[in-house]
């Protein structure tokens, strides 16, 4: 038999449990929100459907870009793919036609852009002024007091300490690029945009610049580097954004790259038109053609059966082998095929 | 804006074109003294002789030649367009909160440079006149100062025009070509309009105002007002062009 006190005790236990459950739910909810906030603020650049149209052509076509804080983001694409225009939109040198952008987790782009350093296309330097004066001008524009010390540090960082009084027009291309990088660091940026920084450099210059980027990353600076030189970018970038014809095809980390790279069956034939028909009749959809060579990526494809089908169709198979897809081939596939230059 | 002006001033005094323009002005001013002395000798100017000419009058006659304003404007074009031709504009435009301060700063610095050039022109004229004409007097110093300031005011209008051109075209060659055409042919255009529709537009003309203003002219208020409209209007055009055009 239950008494009143037993009932009260039962109710209070039930009440306590209910509150406990609600509090726990509230805790998880808040915790998830905090994690979401951290996730969001981890992105130093986020774009949503960012578009730039010239005439009737979308030079940059609804790209959704995500660059995490502290990483080196490799922005890869062919010449004319839209890399420079995208970087220019982030740097406020070009106005987007449509779309949204967040920098440092904020839509207040005017303030956010004060934390960006920019080296787009060729380094912007006054040719008749020396290295010291070129940096000094930017210090004056940014209101940096006692800039002599800063200029000296920057020139040392980029290895131009002995060229401070040399006019920019007398610099080699590599020296100009390095001075350009020094200019991007004047305002102690948290994000640097570098557009094709290694173009035209000799191997020594490339190595020096690559080491500099890694050094900057160690300082906590996020770097977006655009290039069409895949080999160099793959040595430093943590993440890649592949752009083709204005569209961001894919964003992929270095780790994901390796899991995505395919093993291909490489077949060389004499009659490519007939061979293509045979492959399609065989049910193979995932393949790429480069003149008389076919790269079959279907995981279930059987080289022996493909060879038999081709031979039975009267096609001479001069070579058939399996090949692991290298990073370059993978990017070429992503960017649209073998006519990449 | 103040920081931008500091940067532009720093560059102004380190740019060769600033000193080349100064040399050109000195050369033309010296030539003006020489040609004026020849003109006075042959009685070209009614009532004016070598004995009654003053430096004040020398300045009035010299500044009425629009060549000086054109030289200053060319200097302004070279100064402004270096930012675009060198690509340095990318370093500037990416870090400013408002791109319209860029042409404003160029305007202010070029007006300052024009002030220096006008003073320099006067100095060369005065020294040349003192050498050429023994015992020449300065004339009314107060009028000289007012004339120089008025001249600067009308030159400001001209500078605003060329800065606006530079922001639109972003090309030294294009801007200088249009500038030369304006200086050479605007008088003809106004004369043609006047001939056809009997409307005299010269009080509103940027170029005509520089060369033909006089302290006692009854059109002076109209000229000053039109110059003010020009200063504001051309700067607005330049600011909009800087804001809207991609870099």
Contacts between the chains, C-beta under 8 A, distances in Angstrom:
chain1	res1	chain2	res2	distance
A	88	B	246	7.3
A	88	B	247	7.2
A	91	B	90	7.5
A	91	B	94	4.3
A	92	B	93	6.6
A	92	B	94	5.7
A	92	B	99	7.8
A	93	B	90	6.1
A	93	B	93	5.8
A	93	B	94	6.2
A	93	B	246	6.8
A	93	B	247	4.1
A	94	B	246	4.3
A	94	B	247	6.9
A	95	B	244	7.4
A	95	B	246	6.7
A	110	B	97	4.3
A	110	B	98	7.6
A	111	B	97	7.3
A	113	B	94	6.4
A	113	B	95	6.5
A	113	B	97	7.7
A	114	B	95	6.1
A	114	B	97	7.5
A	116	B	94	6.4
A	116	B	95	7.3
A	118	B	90	6.0
A	118	B	91	7.0
A	118	B	94	4.2
A	118	B	95	7.9
A	120	B	90	5.7
A	121	B	87	7.0
A	121	B	90	7.7
A	122	B	87	5.8
A	123	B	87	7.1
A	124	B	86	6.0
A	124	B	87	3.3
A	124	B	88	4.2
A	124	B	89	6.6
A	124	B	90	4.5
A	124	B	91	5.1
A	125	B	86	6.3
A	125	B	87	7.3
A	125	B	88	6.6
A	126	B	11	7.1
A	126	B	82	6.6
A	126	B	86	5.3
A	126	B	88	5.7
A	127	B	86	6.2
A	128	B	15	7.0
A	128	B	16	6.6
A	129	B	11	7.6
A	129	B	14	6.3
A	133	B	10	7.8
A	133	B	14	6.3
A	134	B	88	7.9
A	136	B	10	7.0
A	137	B	7	5.2
A	137	B	10	6.1
A	137	B	11	6.2
A	137	B	88	7.7
A	138	B	7	7.8
A	138	B	91	5.7
A	138	B	92	7.9
A	140	B	3	6.4
A	140	B	6	4.8
A	140	B	7	4.2
A	140	B	10	5.6
A	141	B	3	5.5
A	141	B	4	5.9
A	141	B	6	7.8
A	141	B	7	4.3
A	141	B	92	6.1
A	141	B	95	7.3
A	141	B	96	7.8
A	142	B	3	6.9
A	142	B	95	6.6
A	143	B	3	4.6
A	183	B	91	5.6
A	187	B	95	6.2
